[in-house]
Amino acid sequence: MAELDLLRFLAALAVVAFHYLVAYASVWGDRPAELFPALAPVAGLGILGVELFFIISGFVILMSVWGRGLGAFARSRLVRLYPAYWLSLAAIAALYGLTGAKALDPKLSPGEYLVNATMLQRLFKLTDASGVYWSLWAELRFYLLISILVIVGVTYGRVLIFSGVWLAAVIGARIIENGTLDEFVMPDYAPYFIAGMALYLIHKHGSSWLPWLYVAAGYGLSIGSALDRVQRRIDLAGFKNMPVTGVSVVITVTLIYLATSLVALGLLRLKPSRTLTALGGTTYPLYLFHSVIAVALIPLLTGDLPPWAVALATTLTAIVVSYLVYSFAERPIQRLLKPRRSTQTPSAPGVQVEKASVP
């Protein structure tokens, strides 16, 4: 689905814009919002790019597990997630171990880097090697939950029951406010995954009132979660440095749900092309590597170039490096690790699904 490739790439660019133009004060040595006052109110909304990733993940992960067993699902996720992740972790360790870079330094010991390699560092209450890794912990917990569905067997009715139970648990978790329950249920992010799964049911089986009810419930809960997440950032940095209004957050979340709904209904279709395939493949490395590239490049260029040129050069470099990682490192490693699959026609959509499921 080429339209998902494009949406994923735009979501990654939104995250890059948020970090480069609003968040990375320590990298610039100045408040980015003051360097880019005209762009900051829009770039700040890029914090919600991850939420778009979560909806797409709910959509395509359900697509990928339909008719597959637990072993095949687990192998596909391991092969999909870890190669680029390990490469980014090695780049981070090299950056802070071999250079004098200080900005965004997680200050990890070798042992803590090794724990990060498992992607389970948050389970052990350890610091992420990169700030962007937090979303992968949410993805892993989503995979754990959907594994339950895979074990019992994926059918239309069971997906509806699973989604309804999870949605009820989200509402219950928000009422109870128990930290352990929140870790499992993910009340802030589950509405996006649930809505994504419901949209896939609509895409696969056509419109019906119950899936649309789940989408509507997810949308309503997402508004509150998004407003809270943005407000926490404003409380941390101040509105001057995170100039995003509540109205703009609501509009952004609405546009995210509208775009994904149009995809589900088949009203947003793009012809597959090598360019869109490349953009889709570049998305995950771009999400993982853009922070490293910013720390290495922005301080080097600042002073010699105006801020807009530094930001543009760094963004283009991040895209090119990410494409090279995707083409010459990630894909070869995945081909090496991935078991051979049947070349029958029904398996073809799985190729698109595998690269469309994570940031």
ABEGO torsion letter per residue (X at the ends): XAAAAAAAAAAAAAAAAAAAAAABAAAAGBBAAAABAAAAAAAAAAAAAAAAAAAAAAAAAAAAABGBBAAAAAAAAAAAAAAAAAAAAAAAAAAAAABABABGBAGBBAAAAAAAAAGAAAAAGBBBABAAAAAAAAAAAAAAAAAAAAAAEBBAAAAAAAAAAAAAAAAAAAAAGBAAAAAAAGAAAAAAAAAAAAAAAAAAAEBBAAAAAAAAAAAAAAAAAAAAAAAAAAAAAEAAABBBBAAAAAAAAAAAAAAAAAAAAGABBBBBBAAAAAAAAAAAAAAAAAAAAAAAAAAAABGABBAAAAAAAAAAAAAAAAAAAAAAAAAAAAAAABBBBBABAAAAAAAAAAAAABX
